[in-house]
Amino acid sequence: MKFRRQHVLHGFIVDFYCVARRLVVELEGDAHDARDRQTYDAARAAFLEAAGYRVVRMLNRDVTPEHLELVLREALQRSLEVPPLPKGEGDRG
């Protein structure tokens, strides 16, 4: 996967963005610990997810090649899952 660094999406600057997978990776340091910043980050992630992007947030200290690969695999697998149809829909006769 190829990522763009410090990419602008809907007026927000995201840390990393993979165009092919519509995947946003946000790295969070100590500046994101404040309650008002957490509220802003959550609202921003919700906005981007509503616009069709998959948002993954990680603490800076948790970024290792192995952990990053694991987190990205899980995020991509979840984005490929299709929710079941509501009961009664999709039945044939």
Secondary structure as GFF3:
##gff-version 3
##sequence-region A 1 93
A	DSSP	beta_strand	4	9	.	.	.	ID=ss1
A	DSSP	beta_strand	12	18	.	.	.	ID=ss2
A	DSSP	beta_strand	23	28	.	.	.	ID=ss3
A	DSSP	three_ten_helix	30	32	.	.	.	ID=ss4
A	DSSP	alpha_helix	35	50	.	.	.	ID=ss5
A	DSSP	beta_strand	54	59	.	.	.	ID=ss6
A	DSSP	three_ten_helix	60	62	.	.	.	ID=ss7
A	DSSP	alpha_helix	65	80	.	.	.	ID=ss8
###
